Structure formats: structure tokens, C-alpha cells
Amino acid sequence: MAAQNDGPCDLELFRVVQAPATVYYIPNFITVAEEKYLLQQVYDSPKPKWTQLSGRRLQNWGGLPHPKGMLIEKLPDWLEKYTKRISSMQLFSGKVANHVLVNEYNPGEGIMPHEDGPLYFPTVTTISLGSQALLDFYHPITRENEKGEIALPQTEENRYFLSLLLEPRSLLVLKDSMYLKYLHGIRPVSEDIITDKVANLTSCNSKLGAVLTRTTRVSLTIRHVPKVLKTTLLLGKKK
């Protein structure tokens, strides 16, 4: 099942029931033409917008999230269209997404298991462009066991418990425990192997045992930063 391009969609139709609360996965959230347009806008952006990190490079739009508050910058029209569309799905408690992180992953690149942290509203949405990737989920390094005791740290392999296949043009929504409790990451590999750990396989155009070759993937991570600063508050109003 794919998303309708016009009008609101019923998110519950896209819930991944094989994963803890809560994951929504919408294949074909955007069209092939939209994907091409977004990729063109990403790569037409000024070179200073790119920041090179170990394992990927990124663009930051809307401002730089900070514990004291994000200084708001207007989003370009090509991103604002999608922040409004996603926000209309009531994913941010009536607020409008105001921040977009653009990540570029070449084959063999990834990101270590991490959590997004408290600067953001506890829902994250991601549009994937160009290539698929597996997003892997892990239990925290320390967690309570059945007796309420803190378990000793385990290896990353032992803490891994499921993956989500992110296909080109799809939208992923993470909230509740899947956002707050578990870590997520992308392994730095050139191929994705589809196993029975892929929780959203029934929603994807792929089969168990498939080996998918990665090309360059660009992700648009669209979020709401609640704590913001206005330029006028920083500079003051001259009288």
C-alpha cells in the first residue's frame, strides 16, 4: 500500500505492528518526479551548506538546535512544502516542523547507534531518496532486566533486535518507545541483506533473502524543535 499524494492519510493503515510502539512506514510517500526534484535541490545548494563528518556529510536547515534554543532560520520553499505536508498529519501535536537535517550516505557509509536526544519533539520523520538502507535498532547499553536490576553493558551485536527497510521515496515515522527508548543506526556496508529481522518487510517491495546493493542515499529528517529563539529577542529592539 502506498500513500495518497493528495489529502491527509490515515496513519494507522501504515503502522508496523511487528515493531514496538510506534513505527509508521509509508512507501511511495513522494513520486519519482518529486524525488528527482528534491535531489536536485539538495545538490544545487551552496557548498557552504555541507558539513563533512566521518561516514557521511550533511546539510542543516531551519537553524542549529541548541539547549538554550534554536535561532530560527526560514526554510527554503522546496523543504517547507514537505514540512507542512508532514505536519498536517498531526505528528507534532499541532505544531509545524521547523528543522530539516539532510544526510548523504555513499555506499559503505553509515551512522553509529544513537538517540536523537531531548532537543526535539519526541517524533522523528524521514524521507529517503536515491537508495534503500536498513535502519537498525538496539537496546540501550544498560537497561533493567526482569528483576528490575541494571544489566551489564552488552555488545552491539547482542543489543540489536530489529531493522526497518527504508526504500527510496518512503516516509518513516518513529515515536513513543521506538524514539525514546531504543538506539538506531545504519551499518557502513555496501549491501543490505533482507532477513527475518526486517519488521516492515510486508510493506516493502522486497523479499526475504534478497541482497540489495546500495547507491548514494539522501535522507530528509524532518522534526520540530520546541525551544526556539527569535532574532529580535537576541538583538533587542532599538527605540
CORSUL-V174582 format. One record per backbone hydrogen bond with DSSP energy under -0.5 kcal/mol. CO is the residue of the C=O (numbers start at 1). NH is the residue of the N-H. E is the energy in kcal/mol with one decimal. If there is no record, write none. Layout:
[[CO:NH:E] [CO:NH:E]]
//
This chain:
[[1:27:-0.6] [9:11:-1.0] [10:13:-1.8] [11:14:-2.6] [12:15:-1.0] [14:25:-2.6] [15:17:-1.1] [16:19:-1.3] [21:178:-1.7] [22:175:-2.0] [23:16:-2.8] [24:173:-2.6] [25:27:-0.6] [26:29:-0.7] [26:171:-2.3] [27:3:-1.6] [31:35:-2.4] [32:36:-2.3] [33:37:-2.2] [34:38:-2.9] [35:39:-2.4] [36:40:-2.0] [37:41:-2.2] [38:42:-2.4] [39:43:-2.3] [40:44:-1.4] [41:45:-0.5] [42:45:-0.9] [46:49:-2.0] [47:50:-1.8] [49:60:-0.6] [51:53:-0.6] [51:58:-2.4] [53:55:-0.7] [53:56:-0.9] [56:53:-2.6] [57:104:-2.9] [58:51:-2.7] [59:61:-0.5] [59:102:-2.8] [61:100:-2.4] [62:73:-2.0] [63:65:-0.7] [66:69:-1.8] [70:72:-0.8] [70:229:-3.1] [76:79:-1.5] [76:80:-2.7] [77:81:-1.8] [79:82:-0.8] [79:83:-2.1] [80:84:-2.3] [81:85:-1.5] [82:86:-2.5] [83:87:-2.2] [83:97:-0.6] [84:88:-1.8] [86:89:-1.5] [87:90:-1.9] [92:95:-1.8] [99:223:-2.6] [100:61:-2.5] [100:102:-0.6] [101:103:-0.6] [101:221:-2.9] [102:59:-2.4] [103:219:-2.5] [104:57:-1.4] [104:106:-0.5] [105:217:-2.9] [106:109:-2.3] [111:186:-2.1] [114:184:-2.5] [117:120:-0.8] [121:123:-3.2] [122:176:-0.6] [124:174:-2.6] [125:222:-2.8] [126:172:-2.4] [127:220:-2.8] [128:169:-3.4] [129:131:-1.1] [129:218:-2.5] [133:135:-0.5] [133:166:-2.9] [134:136:-0.7] [135:164:-2.1] [136:185:-2.1] [137:161:-2.3] [137:162:-1.0] [138:183:-2.3] [141:154:-0.5] [143:151:-3.1] [145:148:-2.1] [149:145:-2.5] [149:151:-0.6] [155:159:-1.7] [156:160:-1.1] [159:139:-2.4] [162:137:-2.8] [163:199:-2.5] [164:135:-2.9] [164:166:-0.7] [165:167:-0.8] [166:133:-1.3] [167:170:-1.8] [169:29:-1.7] [169:30:-1.6] [170:128:-1.7] [171:26:-3.0] [172:126:-2.3] [173:24:-2.2] [174:124:-2.3] [175:178:-1.1] [176:179:-1.3] [176:180:-3.0] [177:181:-2.6] [177:182:-1.4] [183:138:-2.6] [184:114:-2.0] [185:136:-3.0] [186:111:-1.7] [187:189:-2.1] [189:108:-2.2] [190:214:-2.7] [191:193:-0.5] [192:194:-0.5] [192:212:-3.0] [193:195:-0.7] [194:209:-2.9] [195:198:-1.6] [197:163:-2.5] [197:199:-0.9] [198:201:-1.1] [200:203:-1.7] [201:204:-1.6] [204:206:-1.1] [207:210:-2.0] [210:194:-2.8] [210:212:-0.6] [211:213:-0.5] [212:192:-2.9] [217:105:-3.4] [218:129:-2.5] [219:103:-2.2] [219:221:-0.7] [220:127:-2.3] [220:222:-0.8] [221:101:-2.4] [221:223:-0.5] [222:125:-1.5] [223:98:-1.3] [223:99:-1.8] [224:121:-3.0] [224:226:-0.7] [226:228:-0.9] [227:70:-2.5] [229:72:-1.9] [230:233:-0.8] [230:234:-1.3] [231:235:-2.6] [232:236:-2.0] [236:238:-0.6]]
//
